[in-house]
Amino acid sequence: MTKEPKLPPEEDLAEELRQDLEDLVEGELAVEDLTANKVAFLRAWLKDDLHRAADYLRGLRGELQTLEERGGSWLLDSADPTETAWPNLMRCIRAGKPWALAGERTVAGEELQCLGCGYRALPPENSQITPCHRCGYGCFRQIEGGLEE
């Protein structure tokens, strides 16, 4: 013969069930609060990380611009102006156009155009021609009429 298990009175059973239900609700609210806190923390962390990444990229952009300018400057410094100026000088000579070299003297109203880079200058009368202020080359085309051309 088997005995039926003794159940607690119905009042105790209802009270126990109510207590279990309250514990479940408290646990659910605790999980919800924990999740909300984690979401707030994650949001703040991502916002800070995004701010730092933007600062890093701005700094990187400045460094890249500096490196680009420095690289361009190195390329220009290493370029030999005679490679481009020599054909220009030969064209002046073949066409019979007047040309001058650094060290010669200028005449009144004479404008000079560098055969290396095209820079134009109007030096004072009877002054010694110096190499180009831009590229340092010393061959110039003499432009008659000065700045009017």
mmCIF file of the C-alpha atoms, coordinates in Angstrom:
data_MODEL
# 
_entry.id   MODEL 
# 
loop_
_atom_site.group_PDB 
_atom_site.id 
_atom_site.type_symbol 
_atom_site.label_atom_id 
_atom_site.label_alt_id 
_atom_site.label_comp_id 
_atom_site.label_asym_id 
_atom_site.label_entity_id 
_atom_site.label_seq_id 
_atom_site.pdbx_PDB_ins_code 
_atom_site.Cartn_x 
_atom_site.Cartn_y 
_atom_site.Cartn_z 
_atom_site.occupancy 
_atom_site.B_iso_or_equiv 
_atom_site.pdbx_formal_charge 
_atom_site.auth_seq_id 
_atom_site.auth_comp_id 
_atom_site.auth_asym_id 
_atom_site.auth_atom_id 
_atom_site.pdbx_PDB_model_num 
ATOM 1   C CA . MET A 1 1   ? 0.000  0.000  0.000   1.00 0.00 ? 1   MET A CA 1 
ATOM 2   C CA . THR A 1 2   ? 1.208  3.306  -0.944  1.00 0.00 ? 2   THR A CA 1 
ATOM 3   C CA . LYS A 1 3   ? 0.612  6.318  1.104   1.00 0.00 ? 3   LYS A CA 1 
ATOM 4   C CA . GLU A 1 4   ? -0.424 9.565  -0.457  1.00 0.00 ? 4   GLU A CA 1 
ATOM 5   C CA . PRO A 1 5   ? 2.084  12.323 0.138   1.00 0.00 ? 5   PRO A CA 1 
ATOM 6   C CA . LYS A 1 6   ? 1.017  14.911 2.605   1.00 0.00 ? 6   LYS A CA 1 
ATOM 7   C CA . LEU A 1 7   ? 0.540  18.243 0.911   1.00 0.00 ? 7   LEU A CA 1 
ATOM 8   C CA . PRO A 1 8   ? 0.745  21.473 2.830   1.00 0.00 ? 8   PRO A CA 1 
ATOM 9   C CA . PRO A 1 9   ? -2.500 23.235 3.392   1.00 0.00 ? 9   PRO A CA 1 
ATOM 10  C CA . GLU A 1 10  ? -3.830 25.245 0.450   1.00 0.00 ? 10  GLU A CA 1 
ATOM 11  C CA . GLU A 1 11  ? -3.130 28.527 2.152   1.00 0.00 ? 11  GLU A CA 1 
ATOM 12  C CA . ASP A 1 12  ? 0.551  27.678 2.540   1.00 0.00 ? 12  ASP A CA 1 
ATOM 13  C CA . LEU A 1 13  ? 0.709  26.473 -1.058  1.00 0.00 ? 13  LEU A CA 1 
ATOM 14  C CA . ALA A 1 14  ? -0.766 29.749 -2.364  1.00 0.00 ? 14  ALA A CA 1 
ATOM 15  C CA . GLU A 1 15  ? 1.606  31.744 -0.196  1.00 0.00 ? 15  GLU A CA 1 
ATOM 16  C CA . GLU A 1 16  ? 4.602  29.730 -1.409  1.00 0.00 ? 16  GLU A CA 1 
ATOM 17  C CA . LEU A 1 17  ? 3.529  30.177 -5.039  1.00 0.00 ? 17  LEU A CA 1 
ATOM 18  C CA . ARG A 1 18  ? 3.074  33.903 -4.514  1.00 0.00 ? 18  ARG A CA 1 
ATOM 19  C CA . GLN A 1 19  ? 6.552  34.137 -2.958  1.00 0.00 ? 19  GLN A CA 1 
ATOM 20  C CA . ASP A 1 20  ? 8.125  32.209 -5.867  1.00 0.00 ? 20  ASP A CA 1 
ATOM 21  C CA . LEU A 1 21  ? 6.382  34.503 -8.325  1.00 0.00 ? 21  LEU A CA 1 
ATOM 22  C CA . GLU A 1 22  ? 7.665  37.602 -6.484  1.00 0.00 ? 22  GLU A CA 1 
ATOM 23  C CA . ASP A 1 23  ? 11.207 36.160 -6.515  1.00 0.00 ? 23  ASP A CA 1 
ATOM 24  C CA . LEU A 1 24  ? 10.960 35.576 -10.258 1.00 0.00 ? 24  LEU A CA 1 
ATOM 25  C CA . VAL A 1 25  ? 9.751  39.151 -10.850 1.00 0.00 ? 25  VAL A CA 1 
ATOM 26  C CA . GLU A 1 26  ? 12.575 40.532 -8.670  1.00 0.00 ? 26  GLU A CA 1 
ATOM 27  C CA . GLY A 1 27  ? 15.105 38.448 -10.572 1.00 0.00 ? 27  GLY A CA 1 
ATOM 28  C CA . GLU A 1 28  ? 13.738 39.646 -13.914 1.00 0.00 ? 28  GLU A CA 1 
ATOM 29  C CA . LEU A 1 29  ? 13.907 43.292 -12.796 1.00 0.00 ? 29  LEU A CA 1 
ATOM 30  C CA . ALA A 1 30  ? 17.469 42.786 -11.551 1.00 0.00 ? 30  ALA A CA 1 
ATOM 31  C CA . VAL A 1 31  ? 18.464 41.334 -14.940 1.00 0.00 ? 31  VAL A CA 1 
ATOM 32  C CA . GLU A 1 32  ? 16.753 44.240 -16.686 1.00 0.00 ? 32  GLU A CA 1 
ATOM 33  C CA . ASP A 1 33  ? 18.605 46.772 -14.501 1.00 0.00 ? 33  ASP A CA 1 
ATOM 34  C CA . LEU A 1 34  ? 21.887 44.965 -15.094 1.00 0.00 ? 34  LEU A CA 1 
ATOM 35  C CA . THR A 1 35  ? 21.264 44.964 -18.847 1.00 0.00 ? 35  THR A CA 1 
ATOM 36  C CA . ALA A 1 36  ? 20.371 48.679 -18.811 1.00 0.00 ? 36  ALA A CA 1 
ATOM 37  C CA . ASN A 1 37  ? 23.559 49.440 -16.867 1.00 0.00 ? 37  ASN A CA 1 
ATOM 38  C CA . LYS A 1 38  ? 25.631 47.403 -19.293 1.00 0.00 ? 38  LYS A CA 1 
ATOM 39  C CA . VAL A 1 39  ? 24.019 49.142 -22.272 1.00 0.00 ? 39  VAL A CA 1 
ATOM 40  C CA . ALA A 1 40  ? 24.707 52.567 -20.731 1.00 0.00 ? 40  ALA A CA 1 
ATOM 41  C CA . PHE A 1 41  ? 28.313 51.565 -20.032 1.00 0.00 ? 41  PHE A CA 1 
ATOM 42  C CA . LEU A 1 42  ? 28.750 50.179 -23.553 1.00 0.00 ? 42  LEU A CA 1 
ATOM 43  C CA . ARG A 1 43  ? 27.241 53.335 -25.078 1.00 0.00 ? 43  ARG A CA 1 
ATOM 44  C CA . ALA A 1 44  ? 29.621 55.564 -23.078 1.00 0.00 ? 44  ALA A CA 1 
ATOM 45  C CA . TRP A 1 45  ? 32.586 53.355 -23.965 1.00 0.00 ? 45  TRP A CA 1 
ATOM 46  C CA . LEU A 1 46  ? 31.737 53.432 -27.695 1.00 0.00 ? 46  LEU A CA 1 
ATOM 47  C CA . LYS A 1 47  ? 31.243 57.203 -27.611 1.00 0.00 ? 47  LYS A CA 1 
ATOM 48  C CA . ASP A 1 48  ? 34.662 57.661 -25.979 1.00 0.00 ? 48  ASP A CA 1 
ATOM 49  C CA . ASP A 1 49  ? 36.253 55.206 -28.414 1.00 0.00 ? 49  ASP A CA 1 
ATOM 50  C CA . LEU A 1 50  ? 34.722 57.025 -31.389 1.00 0.00 ? 50  LEU A CA 1 
ATOM 51  C CA . HIS A 1 51  ? 36.004 60.364 -30.067 1.00 0.00 ? 51  HIS A CA 1 
ATOM 52  C CA . ARG A 1 52  ? 39.524 58.946 -29.665 1.00 0.00 ? 52  ARG A CA 1 
ATOM 53  C CA . ALA A 1 53  ? 39.421 57.390 -33.147 1.00 0.00 ? 53  ALA A CA 1 
ATOM 54  C CA . ALA A 1 54  ? 38.402 60.740 -34.670 1.00 0.00 ? 54  ALA A CA 1 
ATOM 55  C CA . ASP A 1 55  ? 41.289 62.469 -32.858 1.00 0.00 ? 55  ASP A CA 1 
ATOM 56  C CA . TYR A 1 56  ? 43.697 59.802 -34.089 1.00 0.00 ? 56  TYR A CA 1 
ATOM 57  C CA . LEU A 1 57  ? 42.502 60.145 -37.682 1.00 0.00 ? 57  LEU A CA 1 
ATOM 58  C CA . ARG A 1 58  ? 42.844 63.945 -37.534 1.00 0.00 ? 58  ARG A CA 1 
ATOM 59  C CA . GLY A 1 59  ? 46.419 63.565 -36.300 1.00 0.00 ? 59  GLY A CA 1 
ATOM 60  C CA . LEU A 1 60  ? 47.138 60.950 -38.948 1.00 0.00 ? 60  LEU A CA 1 
ATOM 61  C CA . ARG A 1 61  ? 45.770 63.251 -41.645 1.00 0.00 ? 61  ARG A CA 1 
ATOM 62  C CA . GLY A 1 62  ? 48.138 66.026 -40.527 1.00 0.00 ? 62  GLY A CA 1 
ATOM 63  C CA . GLU A 1 63  ? 51.087 63.641 -40.491 1.00 0.00 ? 63  GLU A CA 1 
ATOM 64  C CA . LEU A 1 64  ? 50.250 62.351 -43.970 1.00 0.00 ? 64  LEU A CA 1 
ATOM 65  C CA . GLN A 1 65  ? 50.017 65.896 -45.339 1.00 0.00 ? 65  GLN A CA 1 
ATOM 66  C CA . THR A 1 66  ? 53.399 66.712 -43.800 1.00 0.00 ? 66  THR A CA 1 
ATOM 67  C CA . LEU A 1 67  ? 54.941 63.567 -45.286 1.00 0.00 ? 67  LEU A CA 1 
ATOM 68  C CA . GLU A 1 68  ? 53.399 64.337 -48.681 1.00 0.00 ? 68  GLU A CA 1 
ATOM 69  C CA . GLU A 1 69  ? 54.780 67.881 -48.657 1.00 0.00 ? 69  GLU A CA 1 
ATOM 70  C CA . ARG A 1 70  ? 58.195 66.649 -47.510 1.00 0.00 ? 70  ARG A CA 1 
ATOM 71  C CA . GLY A 1 71  ? 58.237 63.958 -50.222 1.00 0.00 ? 71  GLY A CA 1 
ATOM 72  C CA . GLY A 1 72  ? 57.284 66.499 -52.880 1.00 0.00 ? 72  GLY A CA 1 
ATOM 73  C CA . SER A 1 73  ? 59.990 68.841 -51.647 1.00 0.00 ? 73  SER A CA 1 
ATOM 74  C CA . TRP A 1 74  ? 62.581 66.042 -51.801 1.00 0.00 ? 74  TRP A CA 1 
ATOM 75  C CA . LEU A 1 75  ? 61.552 65.200 -55.357 1.00 0.00 ? 75  LEU A CA 1 
ATOM 76  C CA . LEU A 1 76  ? 61.800 68.822 -56.426 1.00 0.00 ? 76  LEU A CA 1 
ATOM 77  C CA . ASP A 1 77  ? 65.173 69.215 -54.700 1.00 0.00 ? 77  ASP A CA 1 
ATOM 78  C CA . SER A 1 78  ? 66.535 66.130 -56.424 1.00 0.00 ? 78  SER A CA 1 
ATOM 79  C CA . ALA A 1 79  ? 65.310 67.189 -59.866 1.00 0.00 ? 79  ALA A CA 1 
ATOM 80  C CA . ASP A 1 80  ? 68.076 68.592 -62.055 1.00 0.00 ? 80  ASP A CA 1 
ATOM 81  C CA . PRO A 1 81  ? 66.894 71.884 -63.597 1.00 0.00 ? 81  PRO A CA 1 
ATOM 82  C CA . THR A 1 82  ? 69.364 71.454 -66.451 1.00 0.00 ? 82  THR A CA 1 
ATOM 83  C CA . GLU A 1 83  ? 67.333 68.508 -67.745 1.00 0.00 ? 83  GLU A CA 1 
ATOM 84  C CA . THR A 1 84  ? 64.414 70.816 -68.539 1.00 0.00 ? 84  THR A CA 1 
ATOM 85  C CA . ALA A 1 85  ? 66.319 74.075 -69.042 1.00 0.00 ? 85  ALA A CA 1 
ATOM 86  C CA . TRP A 1 86  ? 68.850 72.831 -71.572 1.00 0.00 ? 86  TRP A CA 1 
ATOM 87  C CA . PRO A 1 87  ? 66.246 72.212 -74.340 1.00 0.00 ? 87  PRO A CA 1 
ATOM 88  C CA . ASN A 1 88  ? 64.740 75.658 -73.583 1.00 0.00 ? 88  ASN A CA 1 
ATOM 89  C CA . LEU A 1 89  ? 68.168 77.296 -73.916 1.00 0.00 ? 89  LEU A CA 1 
ATOM 90  C CA . MET A 1 90  ? 68.796 75.481 -77.207 1.00 0.00 ? 90  MET A CA 1 
ATOM 91  C CA . ARG A 1 91  ? 65.392 76.672 -78.514 1.00 0.00 ? 91  ARG A CA 1 
ATOM 92  C CA . CYS A 1 92  ? 66.343 80.271 -77.651 1.00 0.00 ? 92  CYS A CA 1 
ATOM 93  C CA . ILE A 1 93  ? 69.691 79.933 -79.437 1.00 0.00 ? 93  ILE A CA 1 
ATOM 94  C CA . ARG A 1 94  ? 68.174 78.265 -82.534 1.00 0.00 ? 94  ARG A CA 1 
ATOM 95  C CA . ALA A 1 95  ? 65.348 80.823 -82.736 1.00 0.00 ? 95  ALA A CA 1 
ATOM 96  C CA . GLY A 1 96  ? 67.829 83.667 -82.326 1.00 0.00 ? 96  GLY A CA 1 
ATOM 97  C CA . LYS A 1 97  ? 66.111 84.949 -79.176 1.00 0.00 ? 97  LYS A CA 1 
ATOM 98  C CA . PRO A 1 98  ? 68.298 86.871 -76.738 1.00 0.00 ? 98  PRO A CA 1 
ATOM 99  C CA . TRP A 1 99  ? 69.381 85.004 -73.642 1.00 0.00 ? 99  TRP A CA 1 
ATOM 100 C CA . ALA A 1 100 ? 71.585 85.736 -70.663 1.00 0.00 ? 100 ALA A CA 1 
ATOM 101 C CA . LEU A 1 101 ? 73.582 83.859 -68.042 1.00 0.00 ? 101 LEU A CA 1 
ATOM 102 C CA . ALA A 1 102 ? 73.983 84.492 -64.328 1.00 0.00 ? 102 ALA A CA 1 
ATOM 103 C CA . GLY A 1 103 ? 76.917 86.848 -63.743 1.00 0.00 ? 103 GLY A CA 1 
ATOM 104 C CA . GLU A 1 104 ? 76.199 89.092 -66.761 1.00 0.00 ? 104 GLU A CA 1 
ATOM 105 C CA . ARG A 1 105 ? 74.968 92.687 -66.386 1.00 0.00 ? 105 ARG A CA 1 
ATOM 106 C CA . THR A 1 106 ? 71.440 93.852 -67.207 1.00 0.00 ? 106 THR A CA 1 
ATOM 107 C CA . VAL A 1 107 ? 70.325 96.828 -69.285 1.00 0.00 ? 107 VAL A CA 1 
ATOM 108 C CA . ALA A 1 108 ? 67.472 99.249 -68.597 1.00 0.00 ? 108 ALA A CA 1 
ATOM 109 C CA . GLY A 1 109 ? 63.960 97.730 -68.772 1.00 0.00 ? 109 GLY A CA 1 
ATOM 110 C CA . GLU A 1 110 ? 65.214 94.204 -69.416 1.00 0.00 ? 110 GLU A CA 1 
ATOM 111 C CA . GLU A 1 111 ? 62.979 91.470 -68.069 1.00 0.00 ? 111 GLU A CA 1 
ATOM 112 C CA . LEU A 1 112 ? 64.417 88.004 -67.601 1.00 0.00 ? 112 LEU A CA 1 
ATOM 113 C CA . GLN A 1 113 ? 62.558 84.708 -67.716 1.00 0.00 ? 113 GLN A CA 1 
ATOM 114 C CA . CYS A 1 114 ? 64.221 81.658 -66.153 1.00 0.00 ? 114 CYS A CA 1 
ATOM 115 C CA . LEU A 1 115 ? 64.625 78.850 -68.658 1.00 0.00 ? 115 LEU A CA 1 
ATOM 116 C CA . GLY A 1 116 ? 64.401 76.291 -65.831 1.00 0.00 ? 116 GLY A CA 1 
ATOM 117 C CA . CYS A 1 117 ? 61.074 77.179 -64.237 1.00 0.00 ? 117 CYS A CA 1 
ATOM 118 C CA . GLY A 1 118 ? 59.663 80.146 -66.154 1.00 0.00 ? 118 GLY A CA 1 
ATOM 119 C CA . TYR A 1 119 ? 59.961 82.630 -63.263 1.00 0.00 ? 119 TYR A CA 1 
ATOM 120 C CA . ARG A 1 120 ? 60.014 86.237 -64.528 1.00 0.00 ? 120 ARG A CA 1 
ATOM 121 C CA . ALA A 1 121 ? 61.966 89.070 -62.929 1.00 0.00 ? 121 ALA A CA 1 
ATOM 122 C CA . LEU A 1 122 ? 62.760 92.698 -63.723 1.00 0.00 ? 122 LEU A CA 1 
ATOM 123 C CA . PRO A 1 123 ? 66.192 93.318 -62.176 1.00 0.00 ? 123 PRO A CA 1 
ATOM 124 C CA . PRO A 1 124 ? 67.514 96.863 -61.616 1.00 0.00 ? 124 PRO A CA 1 
ATOM 125 C CA . GLU A 1 125 ? 69.485 98.469 -64.458 1.00 0.00 ? 125 GLU A CA 1 
ATOM 126 C CA . ASN A 1 126 ? 73.185 97.548 -64.685 1.00 0.00 ? 126 ASN A CA 1 
ATOM 127 C CA . SER A 1 127 ? 72.933 94.933 -61.905 1.00 0.00 ? 127 SER A CA 1 
ATOM 128 C CA . GLN A 1 128 ? 74.568 91.543 -61.986 1.00 0.00 ? 128 GLN A CA 1 
ATOM 129 C CA . ILE A 1 129 ? 72.223 88.705 -62.919 1.00 0.00 ? 129 ILE A CA 1 
ATOM 130 C CA . THR A 1 130 ? 71.907 86.180 -60.113 1.00 0.00 ? 130 THR A CA 1 
ATOM 131 C CA . PRO A 1 131 ? 70.647 82.601 -60.406 1.00 0.00 ? 131 PRO A CA 1 
ATOM 132 C CA . CYS A 1 132 ? 66.887 82.136 -60.358 1.00 0.00 ? 132 CYS A CA 1 
ATOM 133 C CA . HIS A 1 133 ? 65.337 82.779 -56.951 1.00 0.00 ? 133 HIS A CA 1 
ATOM 134 C CA . ARG A 1 134 ? 62.942 79.875 -57.434 1.00 0.00 ? 134 ARG A CA 1 
ATOM 135 C CA . CYS A 1 135 ? 64.951 77.007 -58.930 1.00 0.00 ? 135 CYS A CA 1 
ATOM 136 C CA . GLY A 1 136 ? 68.570 78.237 -58.812 1.00 0.00 ? 136 GLY A CA 1 
ATOM 137 C CA . TYR A 1 137 ? 69.186 77.862 -62.548 1.00 0.00 ? 137 TYR A CA 1 
ATOM 138 C CA . GLY A 1 138 ? 71.375 80.517 -64.197 1.00 0.00 ? 138 GLY A CA 1 
ATOM 139 C CA . CYS A 1 139 ? 70.091 80.719 -67.814 1.00 0.00 ? 139 CYS A CA 1 
ATOM 140 C CA . PHE A 1 140 ? 67.484 83.307 -68.732 1.00 0.00 ? 140 PHE A CA 1 
ATOM 141 C CA . ARG A 1 141 ? 65.586 84.426 -71.798 1.00 0.00 ? 141 ARG A CA 1 
ATOM 142 C CA . GLN A 1 142 ? 65.773 88.183 -72.258 1.00 0.00 ? 142 GLN A CA 1 
ATOM 143 C CA . ILE A 1 143 ? 62.314 89.576 -72.859 1.00 0.00 ? 143 ILE A CA 1 
ATOM 144 C CA . GLU A 1 144 ? 62.406 92.755 -74.877 1.00 0.00 ? 144 GLU A CA 1 
ATOM 145 C CA . GLY A 1 145 ? 59.950 95.421 -73.792 1.00 0.00 ? 145 GLY A CA 1 
ATOM 146 C CA . GLY A 1 146 ? 59.893 94.192 -70.204 1.00 0.00 ? 146 GLY A CA 1 
ATOM 147 C CA . LEU A 1 147 ? 56.551 93.590 -68.546 1.00 0.00 ? 147 LEU A CA 1 
ATOM 148 C CA . GLU A 1 148 ? 54.486 94.774 -71.521 1.00 0.00 ? 148 GLU A CA 1 
ATOM 149 C CA . GLU A 1 149 ? 54.861 91.480 -73.395 1.00 0.00 ? 149 GLU A CA 1 
# 
